[in-house]
Amino acid sequence: MSILVVGALHLDVVVRAPHIPDIDETLAGSGVDYVFGGKGGNQALAAARLGGDVHFAGRAGSDAFGDVLRARLAASSFNISQVQRDPGPSGMSTAIVNDDGAYGAVIVSAANLAIDADQIEIPPEVSIVLLQNEIPHAVNRAIAQRAQVLGASVWLNAAPARPLADDLLAQTDLLIVNRVEAAFYADLAQKPEMLTTLGAQGVVYGGSSYPACDVAVASTHGAGDMFVGALAATVSQGASINEALPRAQAAAAWLVSTPVAQRDDDDALHAFLDAQLNR
């Protein structure tokens, strides 16, 4: 079965610095990378790298960043026929990664705010529709409603945290959140099945805890998206969520332990997965 990811595209400008600067503080950075990003784009790429049959729908601008995003999409192994072109600027973010691998980021959504849900189709072979909170709430609601009618499972990675309409929650089969987002949504009157990621403390799902892989951290930037994409890919291939969690956690651990400039190495990714899962 296939996965449809509907979400944001950003070009991430990732800067390395000794620490996250305080107000009025200027630091000398030690490096910069320009990284394909946006939660939607990242999760689609992760799912495809883990063997998923992926369709992606999103929107990129008509600027130089948009050209970079479209070139990266064209080099991917997933279906990008539903990527819309916006006349304005593309989405982007700036992330500052400190010496411990932790980061802070600022996102400018730009073209992502103009995604046209009416132009998005859900192919009949899709079993999982994956959404995030970086695109307009109305788009998520429209796609989730359509997915429910077609019998596809709706996964919402509710990041960043924001209020969610009751109808979207009713149409969501799996709500994926981190520690901060879990606290934000703790008092929901209507709560779908929830999976909570806790970084180095692992994952909580279905009342059980699943420990994370023990790795040295290079950067945590993008780890959540790798986890979600890998989980969706593995479930789409026939595994249950419980069965898929070790593979998804191993994929996220590989990303966390790999310098940003080396993260396109699929051979290294799959060698790491084999080593972790066959111990």
C-alpha positions as CSV (number, residue, x, y, z in Angstrom):
1,M,0.0,0.0,0.0
2,S,1.0,3.6,-0.5
3,I,1.4,6.7,1.6
4,L,0.3,10.3,0.8
5,V,2.2,13.0,2.6
6,V,0.6,16.4,2.5
7,G,2.8,19.0,4.1
8,A,5.3,21.8,4.1
9,L,8.5,22.3,2.1
10,H,11.3,24.4,3.5
11,L,14.9,25.0,2.7
12,D,16.5,24.8,6.1
13,V,19.6,27.0,6.7
14,V,21.4,25.0,9.5
15,V,24.1,27.0,11.4
16,R,26.4,25.5,13.9
17,A,27.4,27.6,16.9
18,P,28.7,27.0,20.5
19,H,25.3,27.8,21.9
20,I,22.0,29.3,21.1
21,P,22.5,33.1,21.2
22,D,20.8,35.2,23.8
23,I,19.0,38.5,23.0
24,D,21.6,41.0,21.6
25,E,24.3,38.4,21.5
26,T,26.3,37.8,18.3
27,L,28.2,34.5,17.9
28,A,30.8,33.2,15.5
29,G,29.4,30.1,13.8
30,S,31.5,27.1,12.8
31,G,29.6,26.1,9.7
32,V,26.4,26.2,7.7
33,D,24.4,23.7,5.7
34,Y,21.5,24.2,3.3
35,V,19.1,21.3,3.9
36,F,15.9,20.1,2.2
37,G,13.3,20.4,4.8
38,G,9.8,21.1,6.0
39,K,8.1,18.5,8.0
40,G,6.1,17.2,5.0
41,G,9.1,17.0,2.7
42,N,11.3,15.4,5.4
43,Q,8.7,12.8,6.2
44,A,8.1,11.9,2.6
45,L,11.8,11.6,1.9
46,A,12.3,9.4,5.1
47,A,9.4,7.2,4.2
48,A,10.7,6.7,0.6
49,R,14.2,5.9,1.9
50,L,12.8,3.2,4.2
51,G,11.0,1.6,1.2
52,G,7.6,3.2,1.3
53,D,5.6,3.9,-1.9
54,V,5.2,7.6,-1.3
55,H,3.1,10.4,-3.0
56,F,3.8,13.9,-1.9
57,A,1.6,17.0,-2.1
58,G,2.9,20.5,-1.2
59,R,3.8,23.9,-2.5
60,A,7.1,25.7,-3.4
61,G,7.7,29.2,-4.4
62,S,9.1,30.7,-7.6
63,D,12.4,31.9,-6.0
64,A,15.9,30.4,-5.8
65,F,15.0,28.4,-2.8
66,G,12.0,26.9,-4.7
67,D,14.4,25.9,-7.5
68,V,16.5,24.0,-4.9
69,L,13.5,22.3,-3.4
70,R,12.2,21.2,-6.8
71,A,15.6,19.9,-7.8
72,R,15.8,17.8,-4.6
73,L,12.3,16.5,-5.1
74,A,13.1,15.6,-8.7
75,A,16.0,13.5,-7.5
76,S,13.9,11.6,-5.0
77,S,12.2,8.3,-5.5
78,F,8.6,9.4,-4.7
79,N,5.7,10.8,-6.7
80,I,5.8,14.6,-6.8
81,S,3.1,15.3,-9.4
82,Q,1.1,17.2,-6.8
83,V,3.7,19.8,-5.9
84,Q,2.1,23.2,-6.6
85,R,4.0,26.3,-7.7
86,D,3.5,29.5,-5.8
87,P,4.3,32.9,-7.4
88,G,5.9,34.1,-4.2
89,P,8.7,33.0,-1.9
90,S,9.3,29.4,-0.7
91,G,9.1,28.3,2.9
92,M,12.3,28.3,4.8
93,S,13.8,28.0,8.2
94,T,16.9,29.0,10.1
95,A,18.1,26.5,12.7
96,I,21.0,27.0,15.1
97,V,22.6,23.8,16.4
98,N,24.8,24.0,19.5
99,D,27.8,21.9,20.5
100,D,25.5,19.4,22.2
101,G,23.5,18.8,19.0
102,A,20.4,20.6,20.4
103,Y,18.8,23.3,18.3
104,G,16.4,26.2,18.1
105,A,14.7,27.3,14.8
106,V,12.6,30.0,13.2
107,I,10.2,28.9,10.4
108,V,8.8,31.2,7.7
109,S,6.0,29.3,6.0
110,A,5.5,31.5,2.9
111,A,4.2,29.3,0.0
112,N,3.1,26.6,2.4
113,L,0.3,28.8,3.7
114,A,-1.2,28.9,0.2
115,I,-1.5,25.1,-0.4
116,D,-4.7,24.5,-2.4
117,A,-6.5,21.5,-1.0
118,D,-8.8,21.3,-4.0
119,Q,-5.9,20.5,-6.2
120,I,-4.9,17.5,-4.0
121,E,-6.1,14.0,-4.9
122,I,-5.8,10.9,-2.8
123,P,-4.7,8.0,-5.0
124,P,-6.9,4.8,-4.5
125,E,-3.9,2.7,-3.4
126,V,-3.1,5.0,-0.4
127,S,-3.5,3.4,3.0
128,I,-2.0,6.2,5.2
129,V,-2.4,9.9,4.8
130,L,0.2,11.8,6.8
131,L,-0.4,15.4,7.8
132,Q,1.4,18.0,10.0
133,N,0.7,21.4,11.6
134,E,3.0,23.4,9.4
135,I,0.3,23.8,6.7
136,P,-3.1,25.5,7.2
137,H,-5.6,23.8,9.5
138,A,-8.3,24.1,6.8
139,V,-6.1,22.0,4.4
140,N,-5.6,19.3,7.0
141,R,-9.3,19.2,7.7
142,A,-10.2,18.9,4.0
143,I,-7.7,16.2,3.3
144,A,-8.6,14.2,6.5
145,Q,-12.3,14.3,5.6
146,R,-11.6,13.0,2.1
147,A,-9.2,10.3,3.5
148,Q,-11.8,9.1,5.9
149,V,-14.4,8.7,3.2
150,L,-11.9,6.7,1.1
151,G,-11.0,4.4,4.0
152,A,-7.4,5.6,4.4
153,S,-5.8,5.9,7.9
154,V,-5.1,9.6,8.9
155,W,-1.9,10.3,10.9
156,L,-1.5,13.8,12.2
157,N,1.9,14.8,13.4
158,A,0.6,17.8,15.5
159,A,3.8,19.9,15.3
160,P,4.0,22.7,16.0
161,A,1.3,22.6,18.7
162,R,-1.9,24.6,17.9
163,P,-5.6,24.2,18.7
164,L,-7.3,21.4,16.7
165,A,-10.9,21.4,15.6
166,D,-13.1,18.6,16.9
167,D,-13.9,17.3,13.4
168,L,-10.2,16.9,12.5
169,L,-9.6,15.0,15.8
170,A,-12.6,12.8,15.0
171,Q,-11.0,12.0,11.6
172,T,-7.5,11.4,13.0
173,D,-6.5,7.8,13.6
174,L,-3.1,8.4,15.1
175,L,-1.9,11.7,16.8
176,I,1.9,11.9,16.9
177,V,3.4,14.4,19.3
178,N,6.6,15.2,21.2
179,R,6.8,16.0,25.0
180,V,5.9,19.6,24.6
181,E,3.0,18.9,22.2
182,A,1.7,16.1,24.5
183,A,1.4,18.6,27.3
184,F,-0.4,21.1,25.0
185,Y,-3.0,18.4,24.0
186,A,-3.3,16.8,27.4
187,D,-6.8,18.1,28.1
188,L,-8.4,17.3,24.8
189,A,-12.0,16.1,25.3
190,Q,-11.8,14.0,22.2
191,K,-8.4,12.3,21.9
192,P,-7.3,9.9,19.1
193,E,-4.8,7.2,19.6
194,M,-1.6,9.0,20.6
195,L,2.1,8.2,20.2
196,T,4.5,10.4,22.1
197,T,8.2,10.8,21.2
198,L,10.5,11.6,24.1
199,G,13.9,12.0,22.3
200,A,16.6,10.1,24.2
201,Q,13.9,8.7,26.5
202,G,12.3,6.8,23.6
203,V,8.6,6.5,22.7
204,V,5.3,6.0,24.6
205,Y,2.5,4.2,22.7
206,G,-0.4,2.1,23.7
207,G,0.5,2.4,27.4
208,S,4.0,1.0,26.8
209,S,7.4,2.6,26.7
210,Y,9.9,1.8,24.0
211,P,13.6,2.8,24.8
212,A,15.6,4.8,22.3
213,C,18.8,3.6,20.7
214,D,21.9,4.7,22.6
215,V,24.0,6.9,20.2
216,A,26.3,9.9,20.3
217,V,24.4,13.0,19.2
218,A,25.6,15.0,16.2
219,S,22.4,16.9,15.8
220,T,18.7,16.3,16.7
221,H,17.5,18.5,13.9
222,G,15.1,16.4,11.7
223,A,15.0,13.4,14.0
224,G,11.3,13.5,14.6
225,D,10.5,13.6,10.9
226,M,12.8,10.7,10.2
227,F,11.0,8.7,12.9
228,V,7.5,9.5,11.6
229,G,8.4,8.8,7.9
230,A,10.1,5.5,8.9
231,L,7.1,4.5,11.0
232,A,4.7,5.2,8.2
233,A,6.8,3.3,5.6
234,T,7.1,0.2,7.8
235,V,3.4,0.2,8.7
236,S,2.5,0.6,5.0
237,Q,4.5,-2.5,4.3
238,G,2.3,-4.6,6.6
239,A,3.7,-4.1,10.1
240,S,1.7,-3.0,13.1
241,I,2.7,0.2,14.8
242,N,4.2,-1.8,17.7
243,E,6.2,-3.9,15.3
244,A,7.3,-0.9,13.3
245,L,8.6,1.1,16.3
246,P,12.1,-0.4,16.6
247,R,12.8,0.3,12.9
248,A,11.5,3.8,13.2
249,Q,13.6,4.5,16.3
250,A,16.7,3.1,14.7
251,A,16.2,5.3,11.7
252,A,15.9,8.4,14.0
253,A,19.0,7.3,16.0
254,W,21.0,7.1,12.8
255,L,20.0,10.6,11.8
256,V,20.8,12.0,15.3
257,S,24.2,10.4,15.2
258,T,25.1,11.5,11.7
259,P,26.5,15.0,10.8
260,V,24.0,16.9,8.6
261,A,26.4,16.9,5.6
262,Q,26.5,13.1,5.6
263,R,22.8,12.3,5.9
264,D,22.2,11.5,2.3
265,D,24.1,8.3,2.5
266,D,21.5,5.6,2.1
267,D,24.0,2.7,2.4
268,A,25.1,4.0,5.8
269,L,21.5,4.3,6.9
270,H,20.6,0.8,5.9
271,A,23.8,-0.7,7.4
272,F,23.0,1.0,10.7
273,L,19.4,-0.3,10.6
274,D,20.7,-3.9,9.9
275,A,23.1,-3.7,12.8
276,Q,20.5,-2.3,15.2
277,L,17.7,-4.6,14.3
278,N,19.7,-7.8,14.0
279,R,21.5,-7.7,17.3
